[in-house]
Amino acid sequence: LASYFYNDENWFDALTHYQQVIWETPENVDAHFGVGNCLLNRESFEDAILAYYKVLELDPYHHKAYYTEIYKLIGNKIIQCTDPMLNIKNSVLIYEIHIRI
């Protein structure tokens, strides 16, 4: 159901359903990834980065499949942001995540 709402770009309901999956199965990497994507699309950049970091914590090799996409998505969203201070803050967060990986 979360994927249905996500594909429909209904970020709020998709996020709710991904969080329900995590509540039922906390180790579900795909649900954490879905949470990150929903948060990213809602422009909650810091929370999205934390969700992606949780994905990598649960599965350190997951980044081979998604790292480039995640970095590109976050970078594109930040570039589109009109608040220069938010751009700087999020760029620093991305850099910190990048050097940890």
matplotlib code that plots the C-alpha trace (Angstrom):
import matplotlib.pyplot as plt

x = [0.0, 2.9, 4.2, 0.8, 0.7, 4.3, 3.7, 0.7, 3.0, 1.0, 4.0, 2.0, 0.1, 3.1, 5.2, 2.5, 2.4, 6.2, 6.4, 3.8, 5.9, 8.9, 6.9, 6.0, 9.4, 12.1, 14.8, 13.0, 15.6, 13.2, 10.7, 13.4, 14.5, 10.8, 10.7, 13.8, 12.3, 9.0, 10.8, 13.0, 10.0, 8.4, 11.7, 12.5, 16.1, 17.7, 15.1, 15.6, 19.3, 18.8, 16.5, 19.0, 21.7, 19.5, 19.3, 23.1, 23.3, 21.0, 22.7, 26.1, 26.2, 22.9, 24.7, 26.0, 22.5, 21.2, 24.0, 24.4, 20.6, 20.2, 23.1, 21.7, 18.2, 19.2, 21.6, 18.9, 16.4, 19.0, 19.9, 16.2, 15.9, 15.7, 17.0, 20.8, 21.2, 19.3, 21.4, 24.6, 23.2, 22.1, 25.2, 27.2, 25.0, 25.4, 29.2, 29.2, 27.2, 29.5, 32.6, 31.1, 30.4]
y = [0.0, 2.4, 1.9, 2.7, 6.0, 6.7, 6.1, 8.4, 11.0, 11.0, 11.5, 11.8, 8.5, 6.7, 7.9, 6.7, 3.3, 2.9, 3.9, 1.2, -1.4, -0.2, -0.4, -4.0, -5.0, -2.5, -4.2, -3.7, -1.8, -1.1, 0.6, 2.8, 3.7, 4.5, 6.8, 8.6, 9.0, 10.4, 12.8, 13.9, 14.6, 16.6, 18.5, 17.3, 17.0, 16.4, 13.6, 12.1, 11.9, 10.2, 7.7, 6.9, 6.6, 4.1, 2.1, 2.0, 1.1, -1.9, -2.9, -1.4, -2.7, -1.2, 1.9, 0.0, -0.1, 3.3, 5.6, 7.4, 7.8, 9.1, 11.6, 12.8, 13.2, 15.1, 17.2, 18.1, 19.0, 21.3, 23.0, 23.7, 25.3, 29.1, 29.6, 29.9, 29.1, 25.9, 25.0, 25.4, 23.5, 20.6, 20.6, 20.2, 17.3, 15.6, 16.0, 14.6, 11.5, 11.1, 11.0, 8.5, 6.0]
z = [0.0, 0.7, -2.8, -4.2, -2.4, -3.3, -7.0, -6.7, -5.2, -2.0, 0.2, 3.5, 3.2, 1.7, 4.7, 7.1, 5.6, 5.4, 9.1, 9.9, 8.1, 10.2, 13.4, 12.5, 11.1, 12.3, 10.2, 6.9, 4.8, 1.9, 4.3, 5.7, 2.1, 1.3, 4.4, 3.2, -0.3, 1.1, 3.4, 0.5, -1.6, 1.2, 1.4, 4.9, 4.0, 7.4, 8.2, 4.8, 5.3, 8.7, 7.1, 4.4, 7.0, 8.8, 5.6, 5.5, 9.2, 8.6, 5.3, 4.8, 1.2, 0.3, -0.9, -3.9, -5.3, -4.1, -3.0, -6.3, -6.7, -3.1, -3.5, -6.9, -5.5, -2.5, -4.5, -7.0, -4.3, -2.6, -5.9, -6.4, -2.9, -2.9, 0.7, 0.5, 4.2, 3.8, 0.8, 2.9, 5.9, 3.8, 1.7, 4.9, 6.0, 2.7, 3.0, 6.5, 5.4, 2.4, 4.5, 6.9, 4.1]

ax = plt.figure().add_subplot(projection="3d")
ax.plot(x, y, z, "-o")
ax.set_aspect("equal")
plt.show()
